[in-house]
Amino acid sequence: MSVVRKAAAITALRIADALADPAEVARRLPADRRHTLGEGLAGTALLHALLAGTVPGAAARARAHWRLAAGTLGDAPPDGVWRGPGGLAASLLAGSAHVSAAEGDGDAGRDVVRDAVRWLSARAEVLASCPWPGPAPGSATCPWTVYDVTSGLGGTGRVLLAAYRTGWADEAAPGLTAALSTLSHMVLCGTRDRPGWWQRPGHLPGPAPGRPEGSAVTGMAHGIAGPLALLALAETSGPPVDGRRAAVRAAADWLLTVREDLSWPARATATAPATASRPGPGAGSGRRDAWCHGAPGIARALALASAALGDPAYAHVADLALTALAERPGTAWDTAGAGLCHGSAGVLMCAVRGGHRPLADGAAELTLRLAPVPPPGPAGGPDAVGPGLGLLGGAAGTALALAQYAGLLPQSSPVPWDGLFLAV
């Protein structure tokens, strides 16, 4: 094992140990975030669950985090798979098999997981039924909160696809089919200049400005790369859906049309980028080198499209984008911190899944320099949360990316943790 991999393993385990006590994690968070997958206990539970096969006591830690997450859920509203009941459901689905295997009880928690899948399926049907007009000039198209990975059908659909593949097909199929049908329609109903995921300026997510007339978002978290990744994955092992294969090609082709400089702007039309120049370090104009809005996530979506369609052209573009990122120093990347969403751990996650060793090594080295250990948390309570403890942008997610890079996680998983990020 290389020096960097050894350091990654040590750091991941130190972070996990610092996140061992669920009551302490809860104390450091505002009450409405304690249960969440993105920031709270559902995310820290997943970290411990995935380490259950290698770290003594990790399975018990995971169960304790899940119990407290359920106890703090309260009447949190549904909000994708990162907050609310969907986050706990996703965490249980992705982690419970590892805990059961470590404890030697293959049937433990099956009823809870079944209920979680049914809840997510029903939620996807609700999202898929939201009315939205077509892409005529001046009208709204599909709202990003309906299709994206964090709150919408992209993320919920990916969890349901995992459930569909792993013994919960009957429970997952209604919501998964609705999600895939809606996303395929969204892609195919657009026009060249106004895609089905087009947003007016006041409706755009993320930090980068759009064109005054509106634009379409490119990235994995809130743009077309998320639905593309889901549709591509479902093409090989999901329920049959009319138009899905054509939608995969159309979305992938659109991303190739709007790329620039072996990367992508955060916003674009079908014929031109909405941001014309690459930002400098810390400019915050789109996080175009991060998983959420930039090249790593988009490259993963294109690689998945390549596998689904048997077309190497998309994989070639994806590899070029990752190589271009690897050739620049990490300090020049338009990322922020060590987290998965905006930071270097997200680059690491995508590089590992993409099999790009030089980029993975560079991202791991940067993450090790940036990762706070023990994880940050205000001594005085939830009024100053700090850089975060959770999965989406905090210490738990950083630890998982480092642990995967170091080889601490299971080599195969029925529900891969980075599937929550549409990386696989």
MOWO-V556376 format. One record per residue. N is the residue number from 0. RES is the residue in three letters. PHI is phi in whole degrees, -180 to 180 (* if undefined). PSI is psi in degrees with one decimal (none if undefined). Layout:
n:N res:RES phi:PHI psi:PSI
n:N res:RES phi:PHI psi:PSI
//
This chain:
n:0 res:MET phi:* psi:134.1
n:1 res:SER phi:-69 psi:165.6
n:2 res:VAL phi:-60 psi:-41.2
n:3 res:VAL phi:-67 psi:-40.5
n:4 res:ARG phi:-67 psi:-38.6
n:5 res:LYS phi:-63 psi:-43.1
n:6 res:ALA phi:-64 psi:-37.9
n:7 res:ALA phi:-64 psi:-42.0
n:8 res:ALA phi:-63 psi:-45.8
n:9 res:ILE phi:-61 psi:-45.6
n:10 res:THR phi:-65 psi:-43.1
n:11 res:ALA phi:-59 psi:-43.1
n:12 res:LEU phi:-71 psi:-33.9
n:13 res:ARG phi:-67 psi:-40.5
n:14 res:ILE phi:-64 psi:-44.9
n:15 res:ALA phi:-60 psi:-40.5
n:16 res:ASP phi:-66 psi:-38.3
n:17 res:ALA phi:-69 psi:-20.1
n:18 res:LEU phi:-102 psi:22.2
n:19 res:ALA phi:-70 psi:-38.2
n:20 res:ASP phi:-89 psi:112.1
n:21 res:PRO phi:-65 psi:-32.5
n:22 res:ALA phi:-65 psi:-36.5
n:23 res:GLU phi:-70 psi:-40.0
n:24 res:VAL phi:-60 psi:-45.8
n:25 res:ALA phi:-63 psi:-37.9
n:26 res:ARG phi:-63 psi:-30.9
n:27 res:ARG phi:-84 psi:2.0
n:28 res:LEU phi:-122 psi:149.1
n:29 res:PRO phi:-59 psi:151.7
n:30 res:ALA phi:-57 psi:-36.8
n:31 res:ASP phi:-80 psi:-2.8
n:32 res:ARG phi:-111 psi:-5.4
n:33 res:ARG phi:-63 psi:-35.2
n:34 res:HIS phi:-82 psi:-13.6
n:35 res:THR phi:-74 psi:157.1
n:36 res:LEU phi:-78 psi:-38.4
n:37 res:GLY phi:-70 psi:-38.2
n:38 res:GLU phi:-124 psi:-15.7
n:39 res:GLY phi:-126 psi:-142.4
n:40 res:LEU phi:-71 psi:-30.5
n:41 res:ALA phi:-64 psi:-31.9
n:42 res:GLY phi:-76 psi:-43.0
n:43 res:THR phi:-68 psi:-32.7
n:44 res:ALA phi:-60 psi:-41.5
n:45 res:LEU phi:-66 psi:-38.9
n:46 res:LEU phi:-56 psi:-50.1
n:47 res:HIS phi:-67 psi:-36.8
n:48 res:ALA phi:-62 psi:-41.1
n:49 res:LEU phi:-74 psi:-20.7
n:50 res:LEU phi:-92 psi:2.7
n:51 res:ALA phi:-62 psi:-28.5
n:52 res:GLY phi:-79 psi:-13.3
n:53 res:THR phi:-124 psi:-19.5
n:54 res:VAL phi:-114 psi:117.2
n:55 res:PRO phi:-58 psi:133.6
n:56 res:GLY phi:85 psi:-6.5
n:57 res:ALA phi:-67 psi:-33.9
n:58 res:ALA phi:-64 psi:-43.7
n:59 res:ALA phi:-65 psi:-37.8
n:60 res:ARG phi:-61 psi:-45.0
n:61 res:ALA phi:-60 psi:-45.5
n:62 res:ARG phi:-63 psi:-38.3
n:63 res:ALA phi:-66 psi:-39.2
n:64 res:HIS phi:-67 psi:-41.2
n:65 res:TRP phi:-63 psi:-42.2
n:66 res:ARG phi:-61 psi:-45.6
n:67 res:LEU phi:-70 psi:-34.3
n:68 res:ALA phi:-60 psi:-44.9
n:69 res:ALA phi:-64 psi:-36.8
n:70 res:GLY phi:-71 psi:-23.1
n:71 res:THR phi:-102 psi:1.5
n:72 res:LEU phi:-64 psi:-43.8
n:73 res:GLY phi:58 psi:-135.5
n:74 res:ASP phi:-106 psi:36.7
n:75 res:ALA phi:-57 psi:133.9
n:76 res:PRO phi:-73 psi:157.3
n:77 res:PRO phi:-66 psi:137.0
n:78 res:ASP phi:-156 psi:72.0
n:79 res:GLY phi:64 psi:-146.6
n:80 res:VAL phi:-111 psi:15.5
n:81 res:TRP phi:-111 psi:-25.4
n:82 res:ARG phi:-133 psi:164.4
n:83 res:GLY phi:73 psi:-167.6
n:84 res:PRO phi:-60 psi:-30.1
n:85 res:GLY phi:-63 psi:-33.9
n:86 res:GLY phi:-67 psi:-42.8
n:87 res:LEU phi:-66 psi:-39.8
n:88 res:ALA phi:-61 psi:-45.5
n:89 res:ALA phi:-64 psi:-40.8
n:90 res:SER phi:-63 psi:-44.6
n:91 res:LEU phi:-63 psi:-42.9
n:92 res:LEU phi:-65 psi:-42.0
n:93 res:ALA phi:-77 psi:-26.3
n:94 res:GLY phi:-111 psi:-21.0
n:95 res:SER phi:-66 psi:-34.5
n:96 res:ALA phi:-63 psi:-36.0
n:97 res:HIS phi:-69 psi:-39.6
n:98 res:VAL phi:-67 psi:-44.6
n:99 res:SER phi:-62 psi:-40.2
n:100 res:ALA phi:-66 psi:-40.3
n:101 res:ALA phi:-66 psi:-32.8
n:102 res:GLU phi:-91 psi:-4.0
n:103 res:GLY phi:73 psi:25.4
n:104 res:ASP phi:-129 psi:92.6
n:105 res:GLY phi:-68 psi:-18.7
n:106 res:ASP phi:-98 psi:-2.6
n:107 res:ALA phi:-63 psi:131.5
n:108 res:GLY phi:78 psi:7.5
n:109 res:ARG phi:-63 psi:-39.9
n:110 res:ASP phi:-65 psi:-37.7
n:111 res:VAL phi:-67 psi:-42.6
n:112 res:VAL phi:-65 psi:-42.1
n:113 res:ARG phi:-58 psi:-45.7
n:114 res:ASP phi:-63 psi:-38.0
n:115 res:ALA phi:-64 psi:-42.6
n:116 res:VAL phi:-65 psi:-42.1
n:117 res:ARG phi:-62 psi:-40.0
n:118 res:TRP phi:-64 psi:-46.0
n:119 res:LEU phi:-64 psi:-38.3
n:120 res:SER phi:-64 psi:-44.3
n:121 res:ALA phi:-64 psi:-39.0
n:122 res:ARG phi:-64 psi:-40.2
n:123 res:ALA phi:-64 psi:-38.1
n:124 res:GLU phi:-63 psi:-38.2
n:125 res:VAL phi:-64 psi:-47.6
n:126 res:LEU phi:-62 psi:-41.6
n:127 res:ALA phi:-68 psi:-22.4
n:128 res:SER phi:-89 psi:-2.6
n:129 res:CYS phi:-63 psi:126.7
n:130 res:PRO phi:-74 psi:140.8
n:131 res:TRP phi:-152 psi:140.5
n:132 res:PRO phi:-76 psi:175.1
n:133 res:GLY phi:-80 psi:-176.8
n:134 res:PRO phi:-88 psi:35.1
n:135 res:ALA phi:-66 psi:149.8
n:136 res:PRO phi:-54 psi:132.2
n:137 res:GLY phi:88 psi:-9.6
n:138 res:SER phi:-101 psi:162.5
n:139 res:ALA phi:-84 psi:148.1
n:140 res:THR phi:-103 psi:-155.7
n:141 res:CYS phi:-63 psi:122.0
n:142 res:PRO phi:-61 psi:143.5
n:143 res:TRP phi:-64 psi:-26.5
n:144 res:THR phi:-70 psi:-16.1
n:145 res:VAL phi:-86 psi:-38.3
n:146 res:TYR phi:-102 psi:-14.0
n:147 res:ASP phi:-78 psi:178.5
n:148 res:VAL phi:-81 psi:-32.7
n:149 res:THR phi:-83 psi:-36.9
n:150 res:SER phi:-122 psi:-12.7
n:151 res:GLY phi:-119 psi:-153.3
n:152 res:LEU phi:-71 psi:-23.4
n:153 res:GLY phi:-61 psi:-51.7
n:154 res:GLY phi:-74 psi:-45.2
n:155 res:THR phi:-63 psi:-41.3
n:156 res:GLY phi:-64 psi:-35.9
n:157 res:ARG phi:-67 psi:-39.7
n:158 res:VAL phi:-66 psi:-40.4
n:159 res:LEU phi:-66 psi:-35.6
n:160 res:LEU phi:-63 psi:-40.6
n:161 res:ALA phi:-62 psi:-42.3
n:162 res:ALA phi:-65 psi:-41.8
n:163 res:TYR phi:-59 psi:-36.3
n:164 res:ARG phi:-80 psi:-15.7
n:165 res:THR phi:-123 psi:37.8
n:166 res:GLY phi:100 psi:3.0
n:167 res:TRP phi:-121 psi:36.8
n:168 res:ALA phi:-62 psi:-43.4
n:169 res:ASP phi:-62 psi:-40.9
n:170 res:GLU phi:-73 psi:-36.0
n:171 res:ALA phi:-86 psi:-27.7
n:172 res:ALA phi:-57 psi:-44.3
n:173 res:PRO phi:-59 psi:-49.7
n:174 res:GLY phi:-70 psi:-38.1
n:175 res:LEU phi:-65 psi:-45.0
n:176 res:THR phi:-62 psi:-41.6
n:177 res:ALA phi:-62 psi:-41.7
n:178 res:ALA phi:-64 psi:-48.2
n:179 res:LEU phi:-65 psi:-38.3
n:180 res:SER phi:-66 psi:-44.6
n:181 res:THR phi:-65 psi:-43.7
n:182 res:LEU phi:-68 psi:-38.2
n:183 res:SER phi:-63 psi:-43.4
n:184 res:HIS phi:-63 psi:-42.1
n:185 res:MET phi:-57 psi:-45.6
n:186 res:VAL phi:-67 psi:-43.2
n:187 res:LEU phi:-83 psi:-15.4
n:188 res:CYS phi:-86 psi:-8.3
n:189 res:GLY phi:-78 psi:177.5
n:190 res:THR phi:-113 psi:175.4
n:191 res:ARG phi:-60 psi:-44.2
n:192 res:ASP phi:-93 psi:-11.0
n:193 res:ARG phi:-139 psi:81.2
n:194 res:PRO phi:-62 psi:164.5
n:195 res:GLY phi:-65 psi:-15.1
n:196 res:TRP phi:-104 psi:18.2
n:197 res:TRP phi:-59 psi:140.9
n:198 res:GLN phi:-129 psi:139.1
n:199 res:ARG phi:-71 psi:156.9
n:200 res:PRO phi:-53 psi:-41.3
n:201 res:GLY phi:-73 psi:-6.4
n:202 res:HIS phi:-113 psi:11.4
n:203 res:LEU phi:-84 psi:135.4
n:204 res:PRO phi:-85 psi:162.3
n:205 res:GLY phi:85 psi:177.9
n:206 res:PRO phi:-84 psi:-20.9
n:207 res:ALA phi:-86 psi:144.4
n:208 res:PRO phi:-73 psi:154.4
n:209 res:GLY phi:-108 psi:-179.1
n:210 res:ARG phi:-71 psi:153.1
n:211 res:PRO phi:-58 psi:-32.7
n:212 res:GLU phi:-86 psi:-4.1
n:213 res:GLY phi:111 psi:171.4
n:214 res:SER phi:-165 psi:173.3
n:215 res:ALA phi:-111 psi:138.2
n:216 res:VAL phi:-86 psi:139.2
n:217 res:THR phi:-95 psi:-33.0
n:218 res:GLY phi:-77 psi:180.0
n:219 res:MET phi:-75 psi:-41.2
n:220 res:ALA phi:-72 psi:-46.3
n:221 res:HIS phi:-127 psi:6.2
n:222 res:GLY phi:-117 psi:-164.1
n:223 res:ILE phi:-73 psi:-20.0
n:224 res:ALA phi:-62 psi:-33.9
n:225 res:GLY phi:-65 psi:-56.6
n:226 res:PRO phi:-57 psi:-37.9
n:227 res:LEU phi:-60 psi:-46.5
n:228 res:ALA phi:-60 psi:-44.7
n:229 res:LEU phi:-63 psi:-48.5
n:230 res:LEU phi:-61 psi:-38.2
n:231 res:ALA phi:-66 psi:-44.1
n:232 res:LEU phi:-63 psi:-40.5
n:233 res:ALA phi:-72 psi:-21.3
n:234 res:GLU phi:-62 psi:-30.5
n:235 res:THR phi:-93 psi:-21.4
n:236 res:SER phi:-154 psi:26.9
n:237 res:GLY phi:-112 psi:177.0
n:238 res:PRO phi:-67 psi:152.3
n:239 res:PRO phi:-66 psi:136.1
n:240 res:VAL phi:-141 psi:127.8
n:241 res:ASP phi:-63 psi:135.7
n:242 res:GLY phi:83 psi:-3.8
n:243 res:ARG phi:-65 psi:-45.5
n:244 res:ARG phi:-64 psi:-41.7
n:245 res:ALA phi:-64 psi:-35.5
n:246 res:ALA phi:-67 psi:-38.0
n:247 res:VAL phi:-60 psi:-47.4
n:248 res:ARG phi:-67 psi:-41.4
n:249 res:ALA phi:-63 psi:-44.0
n:250 res:ALA phi:-68 psi:-42.5
n:251 res:ALA phi:-65 psi:-41.7
n:252 res:ASP phi:-63 psi:-39.4
n:253 res:TRP phi:-61 psi:-42.9
n:254 res:LEU phi:-63 psi:-36.3
n:255 res:LEU phi:-68 psi:-33.1
n:256 res:THR phi:-67 psi:-37.6
n:257 res:VAL phi:-98 psi:1.4
n:258 res:ARG phi:-71 psi:157.1
n:259 res:GLU phi:-148 psi:137.7
n:260 res:ASP phi:57 psi:38.6
n:261 res:LEU phi:59 psi:27.4
n:262 res:SER phi:-150 psi:-169.9
n:263 res:TRP phi:-137 psi:144.6
n:264 res:PRO phi:-74 psi:158.9
n:265 res:ALA phi:-67 psi:-31.0
n:266 res:ARG phi:-131 psi:149.8
n:267 res:ALA phi:-159 psi:160.7
n:268 res:THR phi:-97 psi:-174.8
n:269 res:ALA phi:-71 psi:-19.0
n:270 res:THR phi:-121 psi:-8.2
n:271 res:ALA phi:-156 psi:147.7
n:272 res:PRO phi:-72 psi:153.2
n:273 res:ALA phi:-91 psi:-11.9
n:274 res:THR phi:-128 psi:126.6
n:275 res:ALA phi:-92 psi:-20.1
n:276 res:SER phi:-133 psi:153.8
n:277 res:ARG phi:-72 psi:132.8
n:278 res:PRO phi:-75 psi:156.0
n:279 res:GLY phi:-82 psi:174.5
n:280 res:PRO phi:-56 psi:130.1
n:281 res:GLY phi:76 psi:7.7
n:282 res:ALA phi:-70 psi:-27.1
n:283 res:GLY phi:64 psi:28.2
n:284 res:SER phi:-93 psi:16.2
n:285 res:GLY phi:160 psi:-10.6
n:286 res:ARG phi:51 psi:48.5
n:287 res:ARG phi:-75 psi:-1.2
n:288 res:ASP phi:-111 psi:7.0
n:289 res:ALA phi:-101 psi:164.3
n:290 res:TRP phi:-57 psi:-42.8
n:291 res:CYS phi:-67 psi:-49.1
n:292 res:HIS phi:-117 psi:-3.6
n:293 res:GLY phi:-124 psi:-160.8
n:294 res:ALA phi:-60 psi:-39.8
n:295 res:PRO phi:-60 psi:-46.9
n:296 res:GLY phi:-68 psi:-41.9
n:297 res:ILE phi:-64 psi:-40.2
n:298 res:ALA phi:-62 psi:-39.3
n:299 res:ARG phi:-64 psi:-42.0
n:300 res:ALA phi:-61 psi:-42.6
n:301 res:LEU phi:-66 psi:-38.0
n:302 res:ALA phi:-64 psi:-39.5
n:303 res:LEU phi:-67 psi:-37.7
n:304 res:ALA phi:-64 psi:-39.3
n:305 res:SER phi:-60 psi:-44.4
n:306 res:ALA phi:-66 psi:-39.4
n:307 res:ALA phi:-68 psi:-39.1
n:308 res:LEU phi:-96 psi:-10.6
n:309 res:GLY phi:67 psi:31.4
n:310 res:ASP phi:-115 psi:108.0
n:311 res:PRO phi:-70 psi:-12.7
n:312 res:ALA phi:-62 psi:-39.8
n:313 res:TYR phi:-68 psi:-40.9
n:314 res:ALA phi:-65 psi:-34.7
n:315 res:HIS phi:-64 psi:-44.2
n:316 res:VAL phi:-64 psi:-41.2
n:317 res:ALA phi:-60 psi:-44.0
n:318 res:ASP phi:-67 psi:-37.6
n:319 res:LEU phi:-61 psi:-40.1
n:320 res:ALA phi:-66 psi:-42.5
n:321 res:LEU phi:-68 psi:-38.0
n:322 res:THR phi:-65 psi:-42.1
n:323 res:ALA phi:-62 psi:-37.8
n:324 res:LEU phi:-68 psi:-41.1
n:325 res:ALA phi:-64 psi:-28.8
n:326 res:GLU phi:-79 psi:-8.6
n:327 res:ARG phi:-102 psi:145.9
n:328 res:PRO phi:-65 psi:145.4
n:329 res:GLY phi:-58 psi:-30.3
n:330 res:THR phi:-66 psi:-15.7
n:331 res:ALA phi:-98 psi:-0.9
n:332 res:TRP phi:-72 psi:145.7
n:333 res:ASP phi:-86 psi:70.9
n:334 res:THR phi:-130 psi:172.7
n:335 res:ALA phi:-140 psi:113.6
n:336 res:GLY phi:77 psi:-163.7
n:337 res:ALA phi:-106 psi:8.1
n:338 res:GLY phi:-80 psi:174.6
n:339 res:LEU phi:-79 psi:-40.4
n:340 res:CYS phi:-71 psi:-59.8
n:341 res:HIS phi:-103 psi:-8.4
n:342 res:GLY phi:-114 psi:-166.9
n:343 res:SER phi:-70 psi:-26.7
n:344 res:ALA phi:-65 psi:-32.0
n:345 res:GLY phi:-66 psi:-38.5
n:346 res:VAL phi:-63 psi:-43.6
n:347 res:LEU phi:-60 psi:-47.2
n:348 res:MET phi:-56 psi:-48.0
n:349 res:CYS phi:-69 psi:-36.1
n:350 res:ALA phi:-67 psi:-40.7
n:351 res:VAL phi:-64 psi:-47.1
n:352 res:ARG phi:-66 psi:-32.0
n:353 res:GLY phi:-83 psi:-2.7
n:354 res:GLY phi:67 psi:28.1
n:355 res:HIS phi:-101 psi:90.9
n:356 res:ARG phi:-62 psi:-46.0
n:357 res:PRO phi:-59 psi:-42.6
n:358 res:LEU phi:-68 psi:-39.0
n:359 res:ALA phi:-62 psi:-43.8
n:360 res:ASP phi:-63 psi:-43.8
n:361 res:GLY phi:-66 psi:-41.3
n:362 res:ALA phi:-68 psi:-36.1
n:363 res:ALA phi:-65 psi:-43.2
n:364 res:GLU phi:-62 psi:-42.5
n:365 res:LEU phi:-66 psi:-41.3
n:366 res:THR phi:-63 psi:-39.6
n:367 res:LEU phi:-65 psi:-34.2
n:368 res:ARG phi:-71 psi:-31.8
n:369 res:LEU phi:-95 psi:-22.2
n:370 res:ALA phi:-69 psi:125.0
n:371 res:PRO phi:-83 psi:128.7
n:372 res:VAL phi:-136 psi:125.2
n:373 res:PRO phi:-65 psi:161.4
n:374 res:PRO phi:-60 psi:150.8
n:375 res:PRO phi:-68 psi:147.8
n:376 res:GLY phi:-174 psi:132.3
n:377 res:PRO phi:-68 psi:133.9
n:378 res:ALA phi:-65 psi:-23.6
n:379 res:GLY phi:-96 psi:3.7
n:380 res:GLY phi:115 psi:-159.9
n:381 res:PRO phi:-83 psi:3.0
n:382 res:ASP phi:-77 psi:-14.2
n:383 res:ALA phi:-142 psi:82.5
n:384 res:VAL phi:-65 psi:-29.0
n:385 res:GLY phi:80 psi:-167.7
n:386 res:PRO phi:-63 psi:-17.1
n:387 res:GLY phi:117 psi:152.4
n:388 res:LEU phi:-112 psi:-16.6
n:389 res:GLY phi:-88 psi:-164.3
n:390 res:LEU phi:-84 psi:-40.8
n:391 res:LEU phi:-71 psi:-47.3
n:392 res:GLY phi:-132 psi:6.2
n:393 res:GLY phi:-116 psi:-160.3
n:394 res:ALA phi:-66 psi:-37.2
n:395 res:ALA phi:-62 psi:-43.4
n:396 res:GLY phi:-66 psi:-40.4
n:397 res:THR phi:-59 psi:-43.7
n:398 res:ALA phi:-63 psi:-40.5
n:399 res:LEU phi:-65 psi:-42.3
n:400 res:ALA phi:-63 psi:-43.0
n:401 res:LEU phi:-66 psi:-40.0
n:402 res:ALA phi:-65 psi:-38.3
n:403 res:GLN phi:-66 psi:-44.0
n:404 res:TYR phi:-61 psi:-37.4
n:405 res:ALA phi:-82 psi:-7.1
n:406 res:GLY phi:84 psi:20.9
n:407 res:LEU phi:-84 psi:-17.5
n:408 res:LEU phi:-94 psi:161.3
n:409 res:PRO phi:-56 psi:141.6
n:410 res:GLN phi:-67 psi:-32.0
n:411 res:SER phi:-133 psi:148.7
n:412 res:SER phi:-144 psi:134.5
n:413 res:PRO phi:-61 psi:-31.6
n:414 res:VAL phi:-131 psi:89.4
n:415 res:PRO phi:-62 psi:136.4
n:416 res:TRP phi:-61 psi:-36.5
n:417 res:ASP phi:-80 psi:-1.0
n:418 res:GLY phi:-66 psi:-25.5
n:419 res:LEU phi:-62 psi:-22.3
n:420 res:PHE phi:-103 psi:10.9
n:421 res:LEU phi:58 psi:25.7
n:422 res:ALA phi:-79 psi:-17.3
n:423 res:VAL phi:-156 psi:none
//
